[in-house]
Amino acid sequence: MKIDEKMEVAGSDPAERFSEGPRLLADIGGTNARFVLETRQGHLEAVAVLPCDDYASLLDAITAYIDSDEARAAGSARVRHAAIAIANPIDDDNIRMMNHHWFFSIEAMRAALGLDTLLVVNDFTALAMALPYLRPDQRQQIGGGMARADSVIGLLGSGTGLGVSGMIPAEDRWIALGSEGGHVSFAPCDQREMDVLSFAWRELSHVSAERLASGRGLELIYRALSERAGKPDAPLLLAADITSRALNNECDVCLEAVDCFCAILGSIAGNVAMTLGALGGIYIGGGIVPRLGPLFEQSQFRARFEQKGRLNEYLAQIPTFLITAELPTFLGIAAILAQKLKRAHTGAPVLESVRQARGRMSPSECKVADWVLKEPNAMLTLPIAEIAQRVGVSQPTVMRFCRSIGVQGLADFKLKLASGLTGGAITVAHCHVEISDSDAELARKVLGNNASAALAMRDMLDVKALTAAIELLRGAQRVELLAVGSARVVADDMQHKLLNLGIVSSFFADPQAQEMSAAMLKPGDVALVISRSGALPDLLRTVKVAQGCGARVLAITASGSPLAKLADVLLTLNHPEGNLNFVPMIVRLLQLMMLDILSVGLARRDTAQRTSAAELEEGQLHGMRISGKLKFGGHLE
């Protein structure tokens, strides 16, 4: 373990140490795990670099760092808030590293470390957050161009992998992009790169940008160019050795490999600049490029960055910068954690209230307080009976605990706690259900997954397709519902809705009966097909029978499926069931919600029509009354 005592980073503030104790920051790559304690804004102490291969898990590495003498001297025993930047996409609670064997649950890690806050973000999202705060002396411009103020900034970083991110200005703050742009397909730009790609295809079915513009990519390029130069038996070299030999001019193939690497990185950087419209500049980070020194400045990087045909002049105006700041990722992750804690404190700082009130609580209430501080997220999901059982107290004690911190009851406490933990909004994200989950955790995940999927469907709903679907059903002479498996319950429910709306409809649960009924459809009829996969042969055959009779097809299914391609109107539902694929629970609920939307849309338009007809009839009667008064002296006949 290598530990430095102290260092100051850009944006450091001479303010006093954080009142709640130091904050633990970590930058986890595929090779090394870096840790530091931020004792006040921008002030880092006990910087440590730990080889990932030396530890069985990330928890072991963090524990080893916290237990070190240097970290303890800086106050690691009082850490309550931590943030981890990791070279991995962050999709849900479970993180499985792509460039290493570590796997962990964010919530389990937080609980094991006894933290109030554990924030995990993509490492390049964290590095991107540092870009607006870099001083001029912490970056080196490569080539020409001038950054436009308040414009999008792009970021690439080559290390164990290739990270891609960006920063978008939004009034008084910046929004960092979470991206996996390093995994886009590689496109060669000359014969040399075509030869490298052909070599790579022998080992890889898909060659991404990361496969070449990374440390391992430099090694692959070296092997490919060694063979191309007629030296297939050249010694295998690591990226550091290739770089060293190229810098010392000891190996022609190493020099060419570095030149090819820089050219490829330049093309990728130009692609990112055009994709993001990064007029604020493109920044290059990571561990490889800074070590190349003059080789990078003299390389084809900038020329290939601008080499985009008709867009050459556009790219020539965009500057490219090499990040020279020391440990810039920590600056970014510290800023993200600070924002999160600020939102939490401006919301409802219930946990702090619990700490302050603990001194005046009874021993049994203190047991509740200690459990809440250790398991705040569990407190949000459990009923009072299970809370009391877990803590080992009575239910009235739980209620007394709530009143002792100034809230009306358990429901009020949970609402304020949720606001404090999430900054005012309860966020939901998909989490995989695990066999080892408790019943409470199972319930939390299933409900959270349903809510997350519903919000995703809301945000991705094709309104034009929805309008077309409502019009199609509204004008149908007859609606035939087609569904198999778990969707049969959904179809049966929809048939009752359609009948209540006065729309002739039918549904048969048996697939053979569905096909026979579909054969009796006519032009003007609609086949409403509901399928999760959209690929079942029997269902597809029935749909083709319906189309052969002149019926229109409205499908609720996955985009790109065989059924989607047959549909006249398509309402897409794309949701993987994850590791419980045998229980299509979420998709079934999404199907029901989609059909509810259609039903409400049909009912609303029918109501509007009835209202218009009633108004017209009322108007006609009013006209008759006026006519009668004029004709018969004010008396209607």
N, C-alpha and C positions, 0 to 999 in steps of 0.2 A: 504494500500500500504506500503510495506516494502522497504526502500531505504537505501543503504549503500553509504557513500560518495565516496570512491575511492578504487581501488584495482589494483594490477599489475598481469599480467598473463605471462605464459611462452613466451619467445620470445619478451618481451617488449623492446622497444628501447627508449633511453633517448632523442630522437630527439625532435625538437620543435613541437608544435601543428600543426595539418593539416592546410595548408594555406586556404583551402576551407571551413573550419569549421569542427565541430565534425561529426562523422558518427554514425547514429542510428543503433543499432544491436538488434535483437529480437530472442528469442527462444520460440516458441509457442508449447505447449503440450496440451493434452486433459484436463488437470486440471489447470495448471498455465501458465501464460504468463510472461516471464522474459525479461526485457529491460535493455539496458545499452548504454552509449555514449562513443565511443572510440575517445578520444581527440588527441591522437598520437598513433603510432604503439604499440599495446600491452598494452596500458594504458586505463583502463576502469574507468568511473566515473558514479555516480548516478545509481548503480545497483538496480533494482526494481523487485519485484515479485508481480504480480497481479492475483488473482483468476479469471479464465475465466468466471465462472458463474456470476460474478458481473457486467459483461458488455454485452450489447446486440450484439455487433459486435467487430471485431478486430479493426476497425477504431476508435471506441469509446475508446477501451483500449489504443491504441497508443496515441490518443489525450489527454487522461487523464494523461498519463505518460509525454508527452511533456509539458503539462501545469503545471506540478508539480513544486514547488519552487526549489527543488533540481536539476531537469533536466534543468530548466531555468538558474540556476546559473552556470551549466556546459556548457551552450551555445546551448541548444536545439532549440532556435529560429533561429539559423543559419544553421540548418541541411539541406544539399542538397543531400546527398547520404545515402541510408539505405539498409539493408539486413535483411531478415527474414528467419530463419530456422524453419520449421514447420513439425509436425508429420503427414505427408500426402504425397501421390504421387503428383508430379507436372507434369501434362499432358498438360495443356494449360493455357490460361489466367485466366480461372475461377477455383477457388479453393473451394471445398466443404469439410470441415474437416470430417474425418471418426470417430473421437473420441469426437467430439463436434459439436454444431449446427452452428458454424460460417461459413459463405460463403462470398466470396469476389472476385472481379476482380482485378488482379494485376495492370492493367493500370488505372482503375478507382481509386484505392487506391493511386497510385503514383500522379495522378492529384489532388486528394482531399487533399493530404498532401503537395502539391507544391514541390515535389522532382524532381531532375534531374535524379536520378537513384533509382530504387527500384528492388532489386534482391531477388527472392524467391527460396529457395532450400529445399530439403528434410532435416530434422533435422539430420538424421544419415549420410547423405552426408557431412554435415557441421562438425559433430563430427569426421568423418573419416579424414577430412582435418587437424584436430588438432593432430592426432596421431604421425606423424613424428617429431613434435616439442615438444613432452612431455619430460620433464627431468626425470632422473631415480627416483627422489624423488616424482614424480607425478604419479607413477604407482607402483603396488605391484604384484610381480610374485606369481602365485599360481601353485605349482608343479614344475616339472623339464622342460627340454628342453632349447634350445638356439636359439635365432633368427638369421636367415641368413641375412646378409646385402643385401640391394637392392632387397628384395623379397616382394611378395605380403603380405599385412597385412589384417586380417579380423577383423570385429567389430560386436558385439552384444550389445544391450542395452535394459534392461527391466525396463519399467515404466508403464504408462497407457497402452501402447502397447509394442510390441517387434520390435525393429529396427534392421535391418541387413544391413551392408555395407562393404566396403573394399577399400583398397588403392593399386593402381598399379604403380610401379615405371616406369617412362618414361624419360630417360636421366637425365635432370637437374630439373625435376619436378615430382609431384605426380598427378595421376588422380583418383578422387574419384568416386566410383560406386554408382549410384542411384539404389536402390533395394527395393523390397517389399518381401524379403525373410522371413519375420516374418509370412507371411500368407501361407506358405507351409503346407501341411497336417501333423498333429502330428502322430508319430509312437511310440506306447508304447514299452518298453524294458523289462518289467517284469509284474508279475501278479498284483501288486499294481497299476501300471499305466494302465493296461487293465481295472481294476475296475474303475479307475478315468475316463477313456475314455468312458466306458459304462454309467457312471453317466452323463457325459457331453452330450452324445448323446440324452439324454432326453430333453435337452434344445436347442441343436444346431444341425442343419443338417450337418454342416461341422465343424470339430474341427481342427483348425489350431494350429501351434506352439504358436502363440500369445495368443490364448485362455487360455493357461496354463502357459506359461513363461512370465507373466506380473502381474501387481498388481491385476487385476480382476481375472487372472488365479490362483493366490495364494489363493484368496477367494474361487474360485470354488474347488480347490484341498482340502481346509479345509472342505468344506461342504461334498465333496465326501468321505473323510476319516472319518469324523464324523459319517456318515451313515455306513460306513464299520466297524467302531468300535462299532456299536450298540448304537450310540448316535444321532439318527435322529433329536432330539429336541434340540440339542446344539445351543447356541445363535449364531446368524449371526454376524460375525466379519469382519471389514474392514482389508485390508492388513496391515496397520500400527499397528492395535491391535494384529493381528496374530504374526507379527514380534516381537512386544514388549513382548507378553506373552511367546514366544519361547525363547527370550534372557534372560528373568527372570526365565525360567524353571517353569512357572506357569501352563502349559497346555501340556499334552502329545500329543494331537492331533495337536496342533499348532507346536510343535517340529517336528512331523512327516511330517506335511504339508510343512514346510520349507525345510526339508531334501528331500522330493519328488520334490519340486520346483527346488532345486539346481541340483538334479540328471537329471531332464528333461533338464534344461539349459545346463548341461554338454554334453548331447547327441546331442543337437542342435548345440552347439559350435563345436563339432567334425565333424558334417555334413558340417558346413560352412567351416571349415579348409580343408576338403577333396575336397569340391566343388571348392574352390578358389585356392587350392594349396598354402595356406597361411603359407609358411615357415618363414615369417617374424614375425609370432605370431598372436594370437587371443586376442583382447582386449574386456573387459567387461565394459560397461558403464551403464547409466540409473540411476534412482533414488532408485531402490530397493536393489540391491546387496550391495552397499556400507554400507547400514544400517544393514546388517546382521552380520557384524563384524566377530567374531571367528566362528560363525555357518557356514559361507561360507567356511572358510579355512578348517574346520573339516568335511565338507560335502562330498558327493560322486561326486562332480562336476568334479574334475580332473580324478578320476577313470573312470567315465562314458565318459569323453572326449576321453580317450585313448581306450575305450572298443569298438573296431571296428573289431574284428576277425583278419583276415589276415593283416589288416592295423594297428594293435596295435603299432608295432615298429615305423612305419611312424609317427603316431600321438604323440608318446612319445618324439620325437625330437622337436615338435612344442611347444613353450612356451605359456602360457596363463597369461594375465595380467589383474588386476583389476585397472581401472582408478581411481586415488585418487585426481586428480587435481580439483580445484574449478572452476566451470563454463567453462569446456573445449570446449563446443559447441561454445561459443563466440570467442574463439581463431580460430576455424575453419572457422566460417562464416566471421570473419574479414579478414582472408587470402583469401577467395574466392572473397570478395568484392574488396580487394586490387588488386588482379589479374585482375579483370574486369576493374577497373578504370585505371590500368596501361596500359592495351591493348587499352582502349579508348583514353588515352592521347598520346600514341605512334601512334595512327591512325590520326584522324583529329579532334582536340578539338574545333569544331566549336562553341559549346555553350559558351565556355570560351571566344572565340573571340567576340561573340555577347555581352557578358557582358562588355568586355573591350572597345568595340566600341560604346556602348550605350551612353556614355557621349558626344559624338560628333555628335549624330544623331538629326534629326529634331523631333518635337513632334509626328508627324504621323509615322515616322520610328520607334520611341521608342515604339509605340503601337504594331507594328509588332514584334519588339524584345521581348517585354514582353510576347506576345502570343506564340512565338517560344520557349521561355524558359519554359513556362508553359505546352505547348502541342507539344513537339518535334516530337513525333510519328505521330501525325495528320499532321504535316507539310510535312512528307514524302509521304503521300498518296493523299493529296488534290490538285486539279488543282489551278492555280493562281486565277481564278475567284472566287472560293469558299473561298480561303484564304483571299482575299480582302474583301469579303462579311462578313466573320466571324470576322475579325479584325475591320471592319468599315473604311477601307481606299480604295484608288483607286489601280488599278492594277499597274500603273507606280510607286506608292509608294513602293509596294512590290519589284519591280525591283531595285529601288534606295536603299532599305534596303540591298539587296543582294550585290550590288556594294560597299556599305559603309563598308562591312566587307571583301572586297578584293576578291570576287568571280565574275565570268563572268556573271552569271545569275541564275535563279531559279533552272534549272536542275543541274548545277554545285554545287549549294548550297545543294540540296537534296542529291547528291552523297557524298559530304564530311560529311554531317550530318549523313547519314546512316553509313558511315565508323566509325565515332566517337562514335555513339551509340552502335555499335555491335563489335567494335574492329577489323574492317577491313573486316568483312564478314557479309552479311545480312542473319540472321538466319530465318528460317520459322518453324512454329509448328502449329499443328491443333488447331483451336479455334472454339468453338461452336457459331453459329449464334443465336443471341437473338432477340426477337420481338422488344425490345426497342432500338436496334442498329440504328444509323443514316445511311443514304445512304452511306456516306464515309466509316464508319466503316464496313458496310455490304460489300462494294466492297473490302476493305482491307482484310477482313476475307476470302471471297470467293476466291480471287486470292491467298492469302497466303496458304489456305487449298489445293488448286490445286497444287501449287508448292511443298508443303510439301509432298503430296501424290505421286507426280511424283518422288521426290527424294527417298522416301521410296521404291517405286517400283523398282527404279534403283538399290538400295542397296540390295534388297531381290530377284532380278530376278534369276531364276534357269536357268543358261546358258545351261546346258545339255539338259533340257527340251526345251529350245528355239531352239537349234540346231536340236533336233529331230522333232520339229514342222515344221521347214523350210524344212527339208528333206521329211517329210510326204507330205506336200503340193506340193513340187517340183515334187514328183513322182506320184501324183494323176492323174488318168484319168479324174476325175470329182470331183468338190468340191460342196457339198450341204451345204448351210448356214442355220442354225437353230437358231432362236431367237424370243422372244416375248417381249412385253412391250417396254420400252425405248431402249432396245438393238436392236430393229428392224432397227432403223436409222443407228446404227453402222454396222449391217450386210449388209444393202443396200450399204453403203459406201465401205465395203470390197469387195462386189461383183464387183463393178466397177474397183477396183484396180486389182482384179484377172483377169478380162477380158482384161484390158490394158496390163497385163503381158502374155497374151495368154493362160491362164488357164481356161478351160471350167468350168463354175460355174453357179449356179442358187440359187435364193432366192425368197420365197413366204411369204408375210406378214401374210397371214391367217394360223392359226395353223392347220386346217384340210387339207389345201393344202400342208403344209409342210409334214404332215404325209403321204399323198398320194405320194408325190415326193420322200420321203425317202424310200418308199417301192419299188422304181424302181432302187435303188442303187445296185451296183455290187461289187465283190471283186476288189480291186484296187482303189475304190472310197473313198473319205474322207468326213465325216460329221463334219463341223466346227461349234461348238455349243458355243454360247455366252450367258451367264446368270449371273446376279449379285448374286442371292441366290443359284442357282443350285438345286432348290427343287420344281420347278413347275411341277405338275403331267402330264399335256399335253405334255410338252417339254420332260420329261423323257420317256414318252411312245413312242414318235417319235424317240428318240435316240435308244431305244431298237429295234424298227422296223428296223432302219438303220443297227444296229449291226447284226440283224437276217439275213440281206441280204449280210453280209460279208464285209460291209464297216468299215473302221477304224474311230475312234472318237477322234477328237482334241477338247478339251474343254478349254474355258477361263472362269473360275468361281472361287468361294471360295473353299479353301481347306477343306476337310472333308465333303463336301456336297454330296448328292446322285449322282449328275452329275459327281463330281470329281471321285467317285468310279467307274463309268462306263467308264471313259476316258482311251484310249490307251496312249495318251499324254496329260498331264495336264499343263497348264500355270495358275498359281494361281494369283488371285486378291483378296486380303483380305483387304477391307476398309469399316468400318462402316460409314454410312452417318450421324450418330449422331441424333440430335434433329430435323433434316429436312429429315427424312427418306422417306417422301413422294416425295422428289425431288432428284432423284438419279443422281445428277449433277457430282460429282467427279468420281464415278465409270464409268459413261459413257465416260468421258474424258480418264480415264485410259484404258478402253477397246479400244478406238480409238488409243491411243498411242501404245498399245500392237500390234494391227493390223498393224500400221505403221511400227513397228519394223519387223514384219513378211514380209510385202511387200517390204521393203528395202532389207531385207535379200534375198528374192527371186530375186529381180531385180539385186542385186549385183552379185549373182551367174550366172544369165543369161548373164550379161554383161561380166563376166569373161570367160564364155564359148564361147561367140561370139568373144571375143578378141583372145582366144586360137585358135579358128577355122580360124580366119582371118590370124593369124600368120602362121598357118600350110599351109593355101592356098598360102600365100606369099612365104613361103619356097619352096613349090612345084613348083611355077612359076619360082622362082629363079633357082631351079635345072634344069628346062626345058630350061631356057635361057643358062645356062652353058653347058648343053648337046648339045643344038643346035649350040652353038659357036664351040664346039669341032668337031661336026660332019660336019658342013657346012662351016667351015672356018670363023666363026665369024658372019654368017648371019642366022637369024632365019627364018624358013619357016612358 
